[in-house]
Amino acid sequence: MITVLTIMPKNRLLIIGTSGQLGQSIKNISGTYSSYDIKFSHREDLDLSDSNSITKFFQMNQFDIIINCAAYTAVDKAESEPELANQINHLAVKQLAEISNQQDAKLVHISTDYVFNGKQFRPYVETDNVEPKSVYGLTKLKGEQALLAIRPKNSIIIRTSWVYSEFGNNFVKTMVKLGAERDELNIIFDQIGTPTYANDLASAIMTIVNSNEFNKITFNSEIYHYSNEGVCSWFDFAKAILEESNIQCDISPIETKDYPTPAVRPHYSLLNKAKIKHSYNLSIPYWKNSLKNCLKVLKDEVK
């Protein structure tokens, strides 16, 4: 008797935004997910600021799953570049939703806590009213709305906050650098939220993609919230960074009004994670523990 082995094709998975913090974090753990044929796109291949680039890329490539980690994230600069921010955060997402329909690909899109006005005093749930106060927040919200309108099935949106990692430029690396250079720093204390270690978010995304729920033939598109556990201000965050790094630098708390910026940021943007934890059986690390992990990686890289 001849035994015929049937080899099932791997799901083709695309990561958009490979050079960003989250994209690099997913790439860092991708070896664990050998059951997927993963393609990491770069701006040279797929440029979300150019609709023609998007069209051409997907004419040449077909996927089962698309994870969009790319975004225009320069919050203050977006105030003076609204058209570019809108193209990347809204119109490109709309185009990705249309392509997902055409290719019957499941879509994971990353959004932000900046869709909220920050005037609430309990953690935001996914169904709370949205009222962005910045161009960045508005364009991200329009991207969410376009995706859900075009792709009401087989897509998920994950709103996150205060992302940092060992990659690229972020608050953690800036504090380590400035703390080592200066004797004192002034840090805002009246903006409250939770830091998100990109590695934790990357692991959560891949857990979701690998789940039975996500791999159903069809499911209703949903919004979820994800950040690390706990709550802090930027002042608390900076103090923890320097203490964990053994950097001697005096930090003084200041109000938002004492550090004016072009974009208005929410004073309170704590995210309620109950929905994503229940839906995908996720265990989310406490922010200080994740901060220690990130700083250890950065310290080891310096050695």
N, C-alpha and C positions, 0 to 999 in steps of 0.2 A: 504494500500500500504506500502511495506517495502522499506525504503530508505537505499541504500548501499553507505557508505562513502568510497571513494577511497583515500587512503593515499599515496601520492607520496613519494618514497624513497629519502632521503637526498643525495646530492652529497658528495661523499667521498673525503676529501681533506687532503693531507699529507703535513706537514711542516717539511722539513729536516733542521737540524741545530738549534734545539730548544734552546740550551744553549748559542747561540750567541746573539749579540745585536739585530739584526733584528728579529730572531726567537722569542726571549723573548718579543719583542715589539708587534709582531703579536699575541702572546699568551695573552698579556695584554689586547688587544681589541677584542679577539675572541668571547667573550660573546655576542657581538653585532650581530654576524652572526650565529644565531641559526639555520638557514636553511641549514647549512653544518654539516656533520659529520666529525669533524676535529681530526686528529691524529697528535700528536707532537712526532716525533721520536727523540731518544737520541742516542749517539754514541754506547751505549751498544746494542741497537737494530739494528742500521744501521750505519756502519762505512765506510765512503767514502774512507778511506785509504786501504780498503780491498775489492777487487772485489767479493770475495766469500760471504762476509757479505751482499753486495748489492744484489747478486743473491738470497741468502737464504731468505732475508727479503721480496722481491717481489714475491717469490714463495708462501709465506704465506699470502700476503696482496695484495689487488687490490684497485686501486684508480681511481677517475674521474679527479682529478686535483692534480698535484705535484708542490709544491713551494720549490725550492732549495735555501735556505739561507746560506747553509754551504760552507765554502771555507778555503783554506790555506791562511791566511791573514798576516802572519809574514813576511813582505816585505823584511827585511834585512836577516832574517834567511833562506829565500828561496834561497838565493845565494849559501848557503852551503848545502842545502837540496833540490836540483832541482828535484830529482826523486820523493820524497814525495809530493812536491808542484804540480808536473805534474800529479801524480796519483789522487789527490783530485780535482784539478782545471780543469783538462783536461780529463783524462781517465774515471774518475767516472761520469763526465758530459756526456761523450759519451755513457756510459753504461745506464745512466738515460734516454737519448734520445731513445736508443734502446728499453728500457722497456716501455717508453711512447708509442712507436709505437705498441708494443705487447699488451698493456693494453688499447690502444686507450684513453690515458689520456692526458689532456692538461698540458703543462709544462711551468712554470714560473721560469726563472733562473736569478740570480743576478750577474752582472759583474762589471767592474771598469773603471774609467777614466784613469788608468795606461796602457791601451792598446794604448794610444796616446804618441807621443814623446815629447809633451809639447812645441814645437817650434812655435806654431800658436799664432796669436794675435787677434783672434775673437773666440767666443764660438764655441766649436766643435759640429757639427751636426752628426747624426748617419752614414752618408755616407762618412764622411771624412776618409782619408787614416789612417790606423793604423800602428804604428811602436813602439811597446813596447821596453823600454830600461832596463827592469829588468826581472829576472826569473819569478817573480810574475806576471807581466804584460803579459809576453809571454805565460805562462801557462793558464791564464784567457782567452787570445785571442784564444788559441787552443781549449779551452772548448767551446767558442762561435761558432767557425768554425765547430767543430764536431757536435754540436747541430743542426745548420742550415742545414748541409749536410744530416743528418740522419732524421731530423724532420722538413721538409720545410713547414709543415702545423701545426697549433694548438699549437704553442709555442711562447713565447715572452722572450726576453732578456732585462733586465733593467740595464743599466750602471749607477753607482752612484759614489759619491765621499765623502771623509772625514767624514765617518759615526761616530756618537757619540750617546750616550744615557745615561740613568741612570743605565744601566746594564754593567757588565764586566769592562774591562780596556779600556780607550780611552783618547783622548787628553784633553777633558774637565775635567774629573776627575783627570788626572795627573796635569793639571795646577792649579786646586783648591788645591791639596795636596802640590805641590811644592811652590806655591805662599804663602801658610800659613807657610811653613817651612823656606823659604829663603828670603833674603832681595832684591835680584836681580836675574833676569833670562835673558838669551840670546835666542832670538827666531828668526827663519828664516823669512825674509821679502820678498824674491824674488821667492817664490813659490806661485802662485796665483790660486785660485779655489773657491769653495763654500762648507761650511759645510753642512752635511745632518743629520737632527735629525731622528733617526731610527723610532721613533713613526710616523712621517709624512710619511716616506717611507712605513711603514707597512699599514697605512691607505690608501695610494695610491694603493698599491698592492691589498688590499681587495676590494677597489672600482672598480678596473679593473676586478678582478675575478667575481664580482657581476654584471658587465655591460652586456648590450645586445650584444655588439660587441664580447666580450670574449665568450659569451654563444651561439654564432652561431654554427651550426653543424660543420662548418669548416671555417677557416680563414688562410690567409698566415702568416707564422712566420715572426716576425719583431723585430728589435732592437729599444729600446727607451732610452732616457736619462732622469734621474731624480736626482735633488738635490734641496735644498732649493733655494729661489730666492736671488739675490744679488751676490756680489763678495767681496773677502777679501784675505789677505795673512795670513799665520800662525801667524805672528806678530799681525795683526789686530784682529784675532780670540782670541789669548791669552789675549790681552788687554781688549777686551770686556768681556771675562770670568771673569777676576779679578775685573774689574769695577762693573760688575753686582753682584759679590759675596762680594763686599765691602772689598776686600783683598788689603792691602797696600804692594805693591811689585814693584820695579823698573824693567821695561822690556826694554831691549836694542835690536834693530834690528841688525841681522847679515846676511851675505850672505851664500848661500848653501855651498860655498867652505870653509867657516870657520867652518862648522860642517859636515865633511865627513862621509858618511855612506856606507856600502857595496853595497846597491842597489841605482841605479840612479832613481831619482824621476822627473816627469815632472815639468818644471818651470811654465807652464801655462796649466791648465786642466779644464777651465770653460766649462760647458756643456750647450748646447742650449736645452731648454725643450719644445720648441714650438710643437713638434710632439706629445708628450705624453699628453700635455694639450689639444690640439685640438682633438686628437683621443678619449680621455676618459673624456673630459670636467672637467679636474682637476683644482682646485685652489691651488696653491703652496704657502705656507707661506714664509715670509722673514726670513732670517737666524737669525737675531738678536732677532726676536720675538720668534722663536722656541728655541733659546738658553735660553731665559728667562724662558720659560715653563719647560725646562729640569732642570735648576738650582733650580727652585721652588720645583720641585719634590724631588730633592736631598736634599734640605734644610728641607723639610717636613719629609723626612725619618730620618734625624738626630734628630729631636725633640723627 
